Amino acid sequence: MHLFQGFGYFAAAAGIILNVPGMAAHPAGHTTDPLSAISRRDAQDFYLRVMPLGASITEGVASSDKNGYRKWLRSQLRWKGWKVNMVGSKHNGDMKDDDNEGHPGWIVDQVYDEWKKHKGFHPNLVLINAGTNDCGGDVDPGNAGNRLKVMVDDIFASVPGVTVIVSTLSKSRDHDACALDVSQQYRDLVASYTDARIGLADIDSVMTKDQLSSDGVHPNDEGYKLFAAVWWDAISKLEDQIQPPDDTQDDGAAQDDGPISDPGLPPYES
């Protein structure tokens, strides 16, 4: 597990206006109150201990740097002022904080098995992208939402205060009808939770097949960068609900890949 030193409120020092849940986006030439954004971030001076959980898209297969969406998203979180520690048993890509739980070929049930093995990382933010292989292998895709619910319920039961983001499925060259159906199951699943820290990263609604790699399954670099933007949108809507990690693991030594800067994610708002 890679850990890192926090930074001294870079966003405040640079005069950055942060996204604040509950505030509408403003067009160019308009501003939100920076003091409210900064004070909220100061009040939540803790690490996002993020577990990317899924299969090969989580690992970053077919991306040129093997990071997939993870480096783009981590950079965005840092740019927005969060201290970040990615956690997981695997290490993939050229990013320094490369921990993840991305297991190529795994269906939803197998991804759940990996969660049960590695829940001891106690993430306070879990990002789930699973189900593509269920479609590709025709493994009970009509029941994917119910099977994913078992995993989501266990995550909530295992880690007090955890926030969960479920993604819909990205486009597929050969199994897109299945991906569309599973994506709707996941929308319905997320909507079924009340008073829970859960959100939806709806990549299905915005990704195009032009953003697939040559294998027709995994995003290309453009698609992965878009995926990072979609994850960020979902996270930003729950920022004020995210709780500190529930244990005392040291999150303070994971490394950034360079100076904190705007990663330039494509514009996206759900």
WOPE-V634910 format. One record per residue. RES is the residue in one small letter. OMEGA is omega in radians with two decimals (none if undefined). D_LAST is the distance of its C-alpha to the last C-alpha in Angstrom with 1 decimal. Layout:
{{RES,OMEGA,D_LAST} {RES,OMEGA,D_LAST}}
This chain:
{{m,3.13,32.3} {h,-3.08,31.7} {l,-3.06,31.5} {f,3.10,31.4} {q,3.06,32.5} {g,3.12,30.0} {f,-2.98,29.9} {g,3.06,31.0} {y,3.13,27.8} {f,-3.08,27.3} {a,3.14,24.3} {a,-3.10,26.5} {a,-3.11,29.4} {a,3.13,27.5} {g,-3.12,26.1} {i,3.06,22.4} {i,-3.03,20.0} {l,3.01,17.6} {n,3.11,14.1} {v,3.13,14.9} {p,3.14,13.0} {g,3.09,13.6} {m,3.10,13.9} {a,3.06,12.0} {a,-3.13,11.5} {h,3.10,14.8} {p,3.14,16.0} {a,-3.14,18.9} {g,3.09,22.0} {h,-3.13,20.4} {t,2.93,20.3} {t,3.14,19.5} {d,-3.07,22.4} {p,-3.10,23.0} {l,3.13,25.4} {s,3.12,23.1} {a,-3.11,20.8} {i,-3.11,23.8} {s,3.10,25.6} {r,3.12,22.7} {r,3.09,22.7} {d,-3.10,26.5} {a,3.11,26.5} {q,-3.10,24.5} {d,3.12,26.8} {f,-3.09,26.4} {y,2.78,25.2} {l,3.07,22.1} {r,-2.90,24.0} {v,3.00,21.5} {m,2.96,22.5} {p,-2.96,20.7} {l,-3.14,21.9} {g,-3.07,22.3} {a,-2.99,24.3} {s,3.09,24.9} {i,3.05,21.3} {t,3.10,21.3} {e,-3.13,24.7} {g,-3.14,23.6} {v,3.11,25.8} {a,3.01,26.0} {s,-3.03,24.6} {s,-3.13,27.3} {d,3.13,27.5} {k,3.09,26.9} {n,-3.06,24.2} {g,3.11,21.3} {y,-2.87,18.0} {r,-3.13,19.9} {k,3.11,21.5} {w,-3.10,18.6} {l,3.13,16.6} {r,3.12,19.8} {s,3.11,20.4} {q,3.12,17.1} {l,3.11,17.8} {r,3.13,21.3} {w,3.14,20.3} {k,3.00,18.4} {g,-3.13,21.6} {w,2.86,21.4} {k,-2.96,24.4} {v,2.97,23.6} {n,3.06,25.7} {m,-3.11,24.6} {v,3.13,26.8} {g,-3.08,28.1} {s,-3.09,31.3} {k,3.14,30.6} {h,-3.09,30.6} {n,3.09,29.1} {g,-3.12,28.5} {d,3.07,30.0} {m,-3.08,27.9} {k,3.13,30.0} {d,-2.88,27.9} {d,-3.08,27.5} {d,3.14,27.7} {n,3.00,25.6} {e,3.09,26.0} {g,-3.01,25.3} {h,-3.07,28.0} {p,3.08,28.3} {g,-3.03,29.1} {w,2.99,28.3} {i,-3.07,27.0} {v,-3.08,25.1} {d,3.13,28.4} {q,3.04,29.6} {v,3.08,26.5} {y,3.08,27.3} {d,3.12,30.8} {e,3.07,29.8} {w,-3.10,27.8} {k,3.11,31.0} {k,-2.92,33.1} {h,3.12,31.0} {k,3.12,29.6} {g,3.02,32.2} {f,3.12,30.0} {h,3.07,28.3} {p,2.98,24.8} {n,3.05,22.8} {l,3.13,19.5} {v,3.14,19.4} {l,-3.04,17.0} {i,2.96,17.8} {n,-3.08,17.6} {a,3.10,20.4} {g,3.13,21.6} {t,-3.12,22.0} {n,3.04,25.7} {d,3.07,26.0} {c,-3.10,25.0} {g,-3.14,27.2} {g,-3.11,30.2} {d,-3.12,29.6} {v,3.07,29.8} {d,-3.10,29.0} {p,3.13,25.4} {g,3.14,25.6} {n,-3.07,25.9} {a,-3.13,23.3} {g,3.11,21.1} {n,3.13,24.3} {r,3.09,25.5} {l,3.13,22.3} {k,3.10,22.6} {v,3.12,26.1} {m,-3.12,24.8} {v,3.13,22.0} {d,3.13,24.7} {d,3.08,27.1} {i,3.12,24.8} {f,-3.12,24.4} {a,-3.02,28.1} {s,-3.03,29.1} {v,3.14,27.4} {p,3.08,27.4} {g,-3.08,24.3} {v,3.00,22.2} {t,-3.10,18.4} {v,2.99,17.1} {i,3.08,13.8} {v,3.07,14.1} {s,2.90,12.6} {t,-3.09,12.9} {l,3.06,15.6} {s,-3.11,15.6} {k,3.14,17.5} {s,-3.13,21.2} {r,-3.00,24.1} {d,-3.05,26.3} {h,-3.02,24.4} {d,3.12,21.2} {a,3.09,22.0} {c,3.14,22.4} {a,3.10,19.2} {l,-3.14,17.4} {d,3.13,19.4} {v,3.11,18.9} {s,3.11,15.1} {q,3.05,15.4} {q,-3.11,17.9} {y,3.05,15.6} {r,-3.14,12.9} {d,3.13,15.9} {l,-3.12,17.3} {v,-3.13,14.6} {a,-3.10,14.6} {s,3.14,18.4} {y,3.02,18.6} {t,3.14,19.4} {d,3.09,20.3} {a,3.10,19.2} {r,-3.10,17.4} {i,-3.14,15.0} {g,-3.10,11.3} {l,2.99,9.5} {a,-2.92,8.6} {d,-3.13,7.9} {i,-3.14,9.9} {d,-3.04,11.6} {s,-3.00,9.1} {v,-3.09,9.4} {m,3.06,12.7} {t,3.13,15.9} {k,3.05,19.5} {d,-3.13,20.6} {q,3.00,18.8} {l,3.01,21.0} {s,-3.08,24.3} {s,3.14,27.6} {d,3.08,27.8} {g,-3.10,25.0} {v,-3.04,23.5} {h,3.05,22.2} {p,2.91,19.8} {n,-3.08,21.7} {d,3.11,21.2} {e,3.13,18.6} {g,3.11,16.7} {y,3.12,17.2} {k,3.05,16.0} {l,3.13,12.7} {f,3.10,12.6} {a,3.12,13.4} {a,-3.14,10.4} {v,3.04,8.1} {w,-3.10,10.5} {w,3.12,10.6} {d,-3.14,7.1} {a,3.14,8.0} {i,-3.07,11.4} {s,3.13,10.9} {k,-3.14,9.7} {l,-3.04,13.0} {e,-3.05,15.2} {d,3.11,17.5} {q,-3.08,18.3} {i,-3.09,19.3} {q,3.07,23.0} {p,3.02,25.7} {p,-3.00,27.1} {d,3.09,29.6} {d,-3.02,32.5} {t,3.04,34.5} {q,3.13,33.9} {d,3.11,34.2} {d,-2.87,30.8} {g,-3.13,32.5} {a,3.10,33.6} {a,-2.98,30.8} {q,2.96,30.8} {d,-3.14,28.4} {d,-3.14,28.7} {g,3.13,29.8} {p,3.11,29.1} {i,-3.11,25.7} {s,3.14,23.8} {d,-3.13,20.5} {p,3.09,19.5} {g,3.10,17.8} {l,3.10,14.5} {p,-3.14,12.9} {p,3.09,10.4} {y,3.02,6.7} {e,-3.11,3.8} {s,none,0.0}}
